[in-house]
Amino acid sequence: MSKDEMANILTDMFLASGGKNIKNIQLKRKVNYFPLVYEKYHIDSTQFKESNFYYVSRIDDYQEILKKVEKKLKNLKERNQEEISVRDSIKKIERGIKSDLEEEDY
């Protein structure tokens, strides 16, 4: 697989690994998300391990891939923080409107 494809897979693998200790929408923890990553990229664990070994043995290529992964994760984090900020702002506005409406009722 290409370096870009490997960077995408590793990004999702890091996310899947980090998601293990967070409750999902069914309130379950310790869910193994790796099979979902394999399914997304139409690979299996053996293909991933072989490609990972290939790039690990070529340290310059692997460092380049890891820099891409780091950048992707940073961008995802920034986007997530922006979404949280927008959601918090909307909630604050909604609380203010609700408070104003309650005051008008008196």
Backbone as JSON Lines, residues from 0, in Angstrom:
{"i":0,"aa":"M","n":[0.83,-1.19,0.0],"ca":[0.0,0.0,0.0],"c":[0.87,1.25,0.0]}
{"i":1,"aa":"S","n":[0.31,2.33,-0.48],"ca":[1.07,3.58,-0.61],"c":[1.28,4.22,0.77]}
{"i":2,"aa":"K","n":[2.19,5.18,0.81],"ca":[2.44,5.9,2.07],"c":[1.19,6.64,2.53]}
{"i":3,"aa":"D","n":[0.48,7.26,1.59],"ca":[-0.74,8.0,1.96],"c":[-1.79,7.06,2.53]}
{"i":4,"aa":"E","n":[-1.95,5.91,1.89],"ca":[-2.92,4.93,2.38],"c":[-2.51,4.43,3.77]}
{"i":5,"aa":"M","n":[-1.23,4.18,3.95],"ca":[-0.74,3.72,5.26],"c":[-0.96,4.8,6.31]}
{"i":6,"aa":"A","n":[-0.77,6.06,5.95],"ca":[-1.01,7.16,6.89],"c":[-2.48,7.21,7.29]}
{"i":7,"aa":"N","n":[-3.37,7.02,6.33],"ca":[-4.81,7.01,6.63],"c":[-5.17,5.85,7.56]}
{"i":8,"aa":"I","n":[-4.63,4.68,7.27],"ca":[-4.91,3.5,8.09],"c":[-4.38,3.69,9.5]}
{"i":9,"aa":"L","n":[-3.14,4.16,9.6],"ca":[-2.55,4.37,10.94],"c":[-3.33,5.42,11.73]}
{"i":10,"aa":"T","n":[-3.8,6.45,11.05],"ca":[-4.61,7.47,11.73],"c":[-5.84,6.82,12.33]}
{"i":11,"aa":"D","n":[-6.53,6.02,11.54],"ca":[-7.72,5.34,12.05],"c":[-7.38,4.32,13.12]}
{"i":12,"aa":"M","n":[-6.22,3.69,13.01],"ca":[-5.79,2.73,14.04],"c":[-5.55,3.44,15.38]}
{"i":13,"aa":"F","n":[-4.93,4.61,15.32],"ca":[-4.71,5.37,16.55],"c":[-6.05,5.77,17.17]}
{"i":14,"aa":"L","n":[-6.99,6.19,16.34],"ca":[-8.32,6.56,16.83],"c":[-9.03,5.34,17.42]}
{"i":15,"aa":"A","n":[-8.92,4.2,16.74],"ca":[-9.54,2.97,17.23],"c":[-8.93,2.55,18.56]}
{"i":16,"aa":"S","n":[-7.64,2.69,18.67],"ca":[-6.95,2.34,19.91],"c":[-7.39,3.25,21.05]}
{"i":17,"aa":"G","n":[-7.48,4.54,20.77],"ca":[-7.89,5.5,21.79],"c":[-9.34,5.35,22.19]}
{"i":18,"aa":"G","n":[-10.16,4.84,21.26],"ca":[-11.58,4.68,21.53],"c":[-11.92,3.51,22.44]}
{"i":19,"aa":"K","n":[-10.95,2.65,22.69],"ca":[-11.21,1.47,23.52],"c":[-11.7,1.83,24.92]}
{"i":20,"aa":"N","n":[-11.19,2.89,25.49],"ca":[-11.5,3.23,26.88],"c":[-12.6,4.26,27.02]}
{"i":21,"aa":"I","n":[-13.26,4.58,25.93],"ca":[-14.34,5.55,25.95],"c":[-15.65,4.82,25.7]}
{"i":22,"aa":"K","n":[-16.66,5.15,26.46],"ca":[-17.96,4.52,26.25],"c":[-18.52,4.92,24.9]}
{"i":23,"aa":"N","n":[-19.05,3.92,24.19],"ca":[-19.69,4.22,22.91],"c":[-21.17,4.53,23.15]}
{"i":24,"aa":"I","n":[-21.95,4.7,22.1],"ca":[-23.34,5.1,22.28],"c":[-24.18,4.0,22.93]}
{"i":25,"aa":"Q","n":[-23.68,2.76,22.94],"ca":[-24.36,1.69,23.67],"c":[-23.82,1.57,25.1]}
{"i":26,"aa":"L","n":[-23.01,2.56,25.51],"ca":[-22.39,2.64,26.83],"c":[-21.47,1.46,27.11]}
{"i":27,"aa":"K","n":[-20.83,0.94,26.08],"ca":[-19.89,-0.16,26.23],"c":[-18.47,0.37,26.12]}
{"i":28,"aa":"R","n":[-17.59,-0.21,26.92],"ca":[-16.16,0.11,26.86],"c":[-15.41,-1.1,26.33]}
{"i":29,"aa":"K","n":[-14.14,-0.89,26.06],"ca":[-13.24,-1.95,25.61],"c":[-13.75,-2.66,24.36]}
{"i":30,"aa":"V","n":[-14.3,-1.89,23.45],"ca":[-14.75,-2.41,22.17],"c":[-13.55,-2.43,21.23]}
{"i":31,"aa":"N","n":[-13.38,-3.52,20.52],"ca":[-12.28,-3.64,19.56],"c":[-12.73,-3.04,18.22]}
{"i":32,"aa":"Y","n":[-12.22,-1.87,17.91],"ca":[-12.6,-1.17,16.68],"c":[-11.69,-1.5,15.49]}
{"i":33,"aa":"F","n":[-10.62,-2.25,15.73],"ca":[-9.68,-2.54,14.65],"c":[-10.33,-3.26,13.47]}
{"i":34,"aa":"P","n":[-11.23,-4.24,13.7],"ca":[-11.88,-4.86,12.54],"c":[-12.63,-3.87,11.65]}
{"i":35,"aa":"L","n":[-13.15,-2.8,12.26],"ca":[-13.85,-1.78,11.47],"c":[-12.86,-1.02,10.58]}
{"i":36,"aa":"V","n":[-11.66,-0.81,11.08],"ca":[-10.63,-0.14,10.27],"c":[-10.23,-1.04,9.1]}
{"i":37,"aa":"Y","n":[-10.02,-2.32,9.39],"ca":[-9.68,-3.26,8.31],"c":[-10.78,-3.29,7.25]}
{"i":38,"aa":"E","n":[-12.01,-3.32,7.72],"ca":[-13.14,-3.35,6.79],"c":[-13.2,-2.08,5.94]}
{"i":39,"aa":"K","n":[-12.97,-0.94,6.57],"ca":[-13.01,0.34,5.86],"c":[-12.02,0.37,4.7]}
{"i":40,"aa":"Y","n":[-10.83,-0.2,4.91],"ca":[-9.78,-0.15,3.9],"c":[-9.66,-1.45,3.09]}
{"i":41,"aa":"H","n":[-10.59,-2.36,3.32],"ca":[-10.63,-3.62,2.57],"c":[-9.32,-4.39,2.69]}
{"i":42,"aa":"I","n":[-8.83,-4.47,3.93],"ca":[-7.62,-5.24,4.22],"c":[-7.91,-6.15,5.41]}
{"i":43,"aa":"D","n":[-6.94,-7.0,5.72],"ca":[-7.06,-7.79,6.95],"c":[-5.84,-7.51,7.82]}
{"i":44,"aa":"S","n":[-5.82,-8.09,9.0],"ca":[-4.74,-7.79,9.94],"c":[-3.38,-8.22,9.39]}
{"i":45,"aa":"T","n":[-3.35,-9.28,8.62],"ca":[-2.08,-9.74,8.04],"c":[-1.54,-8.74,7.04]}
{"i":46,"aa":"Q","n":[-2.4,-8.23,6.18],"ca":[-1.97,-7.22,5.21],"c":[-1.45,-5.98,5.92]}
{"i":47,"aa":"F","n":[-2.15,-5.57,6.98],"ca":[-1.7,-4.41,7.73],"c":[-0.33,-4.67,8.35]}
{"i":48,"aa":"K","n":[-0.18,-5.82,9.01],"ca":[1.1,-6.14,9.66],"c":[2.24,-6.19,8.66]}
{"i":49,"aa":"E","n":[2.0,-6.77,7.49],"ca":[3.05,-6.85,6.47],"c":[3.44,-5.46,5.96]}
{"i":50,"aa":"S","n":[2.45,-4.63,5.72],"ca":[2.74,-3.26,5.25],"c":[3.43,-2.45,6.34]}
{"i":51,"aa":"N","n":[2.96,-2.62,7.56],"ca":[3.58,-1.91,8.67],"c":[5.04,-2.34,8.82]}
{"i":52,"aa":"F","n":[5.29,-3.63,8.75],"ca":[6.67,-4.14,8.84],"c":[7.53,-3.58,7.71]}
{"i":53,"aa":"Y","n":[6.97,-3.54,6.51],"ca":[7.69,-3.0,5.35],"c":[8.14,-1.57,5.63]}
{"i":54,"aa":"Y","n":[7.22,-0.73,6.09],"ca":[7.57,0.67,6.32],"c":[8.44,0.87,7.55]}
{"i":55,"aa":"V","n":[8.25,0.05,8.57],"ca":[9.1,0.15,9.76],"c":[10.56,-0.15,9.39]}
{"i":56,"aa":"S","n":[10.74,-1.06,8.44],"ca":[12.1,-1.4,8.02],"c":[12.72,-0.31,7.14]}
{"i":57,"aa":"R","n":[11.91,0.64,6.72],"ca":[12.39,1.8,5.95],"c":[12.08,3.05,6.77]}
{"i":58,"aa":"I","n":[12.93,3.31,7.71],"ca":[12.67,4.3,8.76],"c":[12.36,5.69,8.2]}
{"i":59,"aa":"D","n":[13.02,6.11,7.15],"ca":[12.74,7.44,6.59],"c":[11.31,7.53,6.06]}
{"i":60,"aa":"D","n":[10.88,6.47,5.38],"ca":[9.49,6.43,4.89],"c":[8.5,6.41,6.05]}
{"i":61,"aa":"Y","n":[8.84,5.62,7.08],"ca":[7.93,5.5,8.22],"c":[7.81,6.82,8.97]}
{"i":62,"aa":"Q","n":[8.91,7.53,9.11],"ca":[8.86,8.84,9.77],"c":[7.99,9.81,8.97]}
{"i":63,"aa":"E","n":[8.1,9.76,7.67],"ca":[7.27,10.6,6.8],"c":[5.79,10.26,7.01]}
{"i":64,"aa":"I","n":[5.48,8.98,7.08],"ca":[4.1,8.54,7.31],"c":[3.61,9.02,8.67]}
{"i":65,"aa":"L","n":[4.44,8.87,9.69],"ca":[4.03,9.27,11.04],"c":[3.82,10.78,11.15]}
{"i":66,"aa":"K","n":[4.58,11.56,10.38],"ca":[4.35,13.01,10.36],"c":[2.98,13.32,9.76]}
{"i":67,"aa":"K","n":[2.61,12.58,8.71],"ca":[1.29,12.76,8.11],"c":[0.19,12.38,9.11]}
{"i":68,"aa":"V","n":[0.41,11.28,9.83],"ca":[-0.56,10.83,10.83],"c":[-0.72,11.9,11.91]}
{"i":69,"aa":"E","n":[0.4,12.42,12.39],"ca":[0.36,13.45,13.42],"c":[-0.42,14.68,12.94]}
{"i":70,"aa":"K","n":[-0.19,15.08,11.71],"ca":[-0.89,16.24,11.14],"c":[-2.38,15.95,11.04]}
{"i":71,"aa":"K","n":[-2.75,14.75,10.58],"ca":[-4.16,14.38,10.45],"c":[-4.84,14.38,11.82]}
{"i":72,"aa":"L","n":[-4.18,13.82,12.82],"ca":[-4.77,13.78,14.16],"c":[-4.91,15.18,14.75]}
{"i":73,"aa":"K","n":[-3.92,16.02,14.5],"ca":[-3.99,17.41,14.97],"c":[-5.16,18.14,14.32]}
{"i":74,"aa":"N","n":[-5.34,17.95,13.01],"ca":[-6.45,18.59,12.3],"c":[-7.8,18.09,12.82]}
{"i":75,"aa":"L","n":[-7.9,16.79,13.08],"ca":[-9.13,16.23,13.64],"c":[-9.43,16.82,15.02]}
{"i":76,"aa":"K","n":[-8.4,16.96,15.82],"ca":[-8.56,17.52,17.17],"c":[-9.04,18.97,17.08]}
{"i":77,"aa":"E","n":[-8.43,19.75,16.2],"ca":[-8.83,21.15,16.04],"c":[-10.27,21.27,15.56]}
{"i":78,"aa":"R","n":[-10.65,20.42,14.6],"ca":[-12.03,20.43,14.11],"c":[-13.01,20.05,15.21]}
{"i":79,"aa":"N","n":[-12.64,19.06,16.0],"ca":[-13.49,18.63,17.11],"c":[-13.64,19.74,18.14]}
{"i":80,"aa":"Q","n":[-12.55,20.43,18.45],"ca":[-12.62,21.53,19.41],"c":[-13.49,22.67,18.89]}
{"i":81,"aa":"E","n":[-13.42,22.94,17.59],"ca":[-14.26,23.98,16.99],"c":[-15.74,23.6,17.1]}
{"i":82,"aa":"E","n":[-16.04,22.32,16.83],"ca":[-17.43,21.87,16.91],"c":[-17.95,21.96,18.34]}
{"i":83,"aa":"I","n":[-17.13,21.61,19.3],"ca":[-17.53,21.7,20.7],"c":[-17.78,23.16,21.07]}
{"i":84,"aa":"S","n":[-16.92,24.06,20.61],"ca":[-17.07,25.48,20.89],"c":[-18.38,26.01,20.31]}
{"i":85,"aa":"V","n":[-18.69,25.62,19.08],"ca":[-19.93,26.06,18.44],"c":[-21.13,25.51,19.21]}
{"i":86,"aa":"R","n":[-21.07,24.23,19.57],"ca":[-22.18,23.62,20.33],"c":[-22.39,24.33,21.67]}
{"i":87,"aa":"D","n":[-21.28,24.63,22.35],"ca":[-21.37,25.33,23.64],"c":[-21.97,26.72,23.46]}
{"i":88,"aa":"S","n":[-21.6,27.41,22.38],"ca":[-22.15,28.74,22.11],"c":[-23.64,28.65,21.85]}
{"i":89,"aa":"I","n":[-24.07,27.66,21.1],"ca":[-25.5,27.49,20.82],"c":[-26.25,27.22,22.12]}
{"i":90,"aa":"K","n":[-25.71,26.35,22.96],"ca":[-26.36,26.05,24.25],"c":[-26.47,27.31,25.11]}
{"i":91,"aa":"K","n":[-25.43,28.13,25.1],"ca":[-25.44,29.36,25.89],"c":[-26.52,30.3,25.38]}
{"i":92,"aa":"I","n":[-26.63,30.43,24.07],"ca":[-27.66,31.29,23.48],"c":[-29.04,30.75,23.82]}
{"i":93,"aa":"E","n":[-29.21,29.42,23.71],"ca":[-30.51,28.82,24.02],"c":[-30.9,29.07,25.47]}
{"i":94,"aa":"R","n":[-29.92,28.95,26.38],"ca":[-30.2,29.22,27.81],"c":[-30.62,30.67,28.01]}
{"i":95,"aa":"G","n":[-29.94,31.58,27.29],"ca":[-30.27,33.0,27.41],"c":[-31.67,33.29,26.9]}
{"i":96,"aa":"I","n":[-32.04,32.69,25.77],"ca":[-33.39,32.87,25.22],"c":[-34.42,32.29,26.17]}
{"i":97,"aa":"K","n":[-34.16,31.11,26.7],"ca":[-35.1,30.47,27.63],"c":[-35.26,31.34,28.88]}
{"i":98,"aa":"S","n":[-34.17,31.88,29.37],"ca":[-34.22,32.74,30.54],"c":[-35.03,34.0,30.26]}
{"i":99,"aa":"D","n":[-34.81,34.6,29.08],"ca":[-35.55,35.8,28.69],"c":[-37.04,35.51,28.59]}
{"i":100,"aa":"L","n":[-37.39,34.35,28.03],"ca":[-38.81,33.97,27.88],"c":[-39.45,33.74,29.24]}
{"i":101,"aa":"E","n":[-38.71,33.13,30.15],"ca":[-39.25,32.9,31.49],"c":[-39.49,34.2,32.22]}
{"i":102,"aa":"E","n":[-38.61,35.17,32.02],"ca":[-38.77,36.47,32.67],"c":[-40.01,37.19,32.13]}
{"i":103,"aa":"E","n":[-40.3,37.02,30.84],"ca":[-41.48,37.65,30.22],"c":[-42.78,37.06,30.76]}
{"i":104,"aa":"D","n":[-42.75,35.8,31.18],"ca":[-43.94,35.14,31.69],"c":[-44.39,35.73,33.03]}
{"i":105,"aa":"Y","n":[-43.5,36.35,33.75],"ca":[-43.86,36.89,35.09],"c":[-44.49,38.21,35.0]}
